[in-house]
Amino acid sequence: MTEERLIQWLKASIFLGLCLLLLGLYFHNYSDYMQSLGVTGIIISAACIAFGLVFSLPTKMYLTFLLVKREQQQQANKYSQESDK
C-alpha cells in the first residue's frame, strides 16, 4: 500500500470517527427515542462515542507522524540540493 493510499484511508477513518462522535452526542442530548429506551439508549449513545474516539484519535496521531516524517524528508532533500549548487 502506498503512502498516499494509507493517508486517504486514515483521513476516511478520522471522518468516520467524527461522524460517530456527533451521532453519539445527538443520541445522548437530543434523541427522545434513546431516552425512551432507558439504559439501552445510554449504552447505544456511549458505544457511538467510544467507537468514534477509537476511529479518530489514534489515526490523527499516526497521520501527524507521517506528515512530520514527510516534511523532514522534503527539508533534507532541499538542503542537499542547495549544497550541490
Secondary structure, DSSP 8 states (H G I E B T S, - for coil): --HHHHHHHHHHHHHHHHHHHHHHHHHHHT-HHHHHHTHHHHHHHHHHHHHHHHHHHHHHHHHHHHHHHHHHHHHHHHHHHHHH-
